[in-house]
């Protein structure tokens, strides 16, 4: 095989070294500045030639060689929180809350985040809710554990650095003392599973602590499947994953509900008692990469997006379920663009 791919500039020696070092296809596509599919085809060709092994046969680069005592000596992330100087928008006869989820840091879609940051600046919301799976928690994933891989704390702390940077960007634009809430999703719960397996690590790598959530003013819900009722709308990360996931939440909850986890925005009305307003269910879009390596380029219905919830004084509400399309979103008769160079 020639040193360079005929269509893109891929150095075979460097590719093999990075591949054997544990870089996934997404990382390689960014490093070589080419499409994910090109990397997948190139890797497949090298495997057929016997120049690289299937990833499942590689010795894990995420296996920790540290002793339990060394792990106990890991210090929490020392992060200085930036304080907001913005004031609340006063004299509104309703409250406005921005709700988003499934960032899967560090696998964030940057252009979508830029769109949301611009909308936060203009809207000046009264509340900001993160509805779960803010962190991906890949280094301590039970999926990696099942593949004979385990924790490497430095890598997890690096992800927490990225998470703190993103929360800093939100904090710069959100007013002080607004209603901020953070729900643990199933990915944050991998920390709980880690502690069950390795009790000696309790207190280390905890998402609430490492992201400085309480210091930032967030009300944190650490229990999986926590349901929080605010006004006449219930919020949860998401429990049901069948084809009709919004209907499933409505049928089980028997009340208004907003959830995430499925990465695909959806809205549905359901029957309510006669002469009363219908029950409604919402699922949020995601803010992460739409083609993660583990999907193996399979089609999916994921879409970037978030929600704006308007609460009336009596607890009733209205919801603007927004999609972000190729880094663009139209809101309040204005185009927000996040993918400009």
Buried (B, 14 or more C-beta within 10 A) or exposed (E): EEEEBEEBEBEBEEBBEBBBEBBBBBBBBEBBEBEBEBBBEBBEEBBEEEBBEEBEEEEBEBEBEBEEEEBEEBEBBEBEBEEBEBEBEEEEEEBBBBBBBBBBBBBBBEBBBBBBBBBBEEBBBBBBBBBBBBBBBBBBBEEBBEEEBBBBBEBBBBBBBBBBEBBBBBBBBBBEEBBBBBBBBBBBBBBBBBBEEBEEBEEBBBBBBBBBBEEBBBEBBBEBBBBBBBBBBBBBBBBBEEEEBBBBBBEEBEBBBBBBBBBBBBEBEBEBEEEEEEBBBBBBBBBBBBBBBEEEEEEEEBBBBBBBBBBEEEEBBEBEBBBBEEBBBEBEEEEBEBBEE
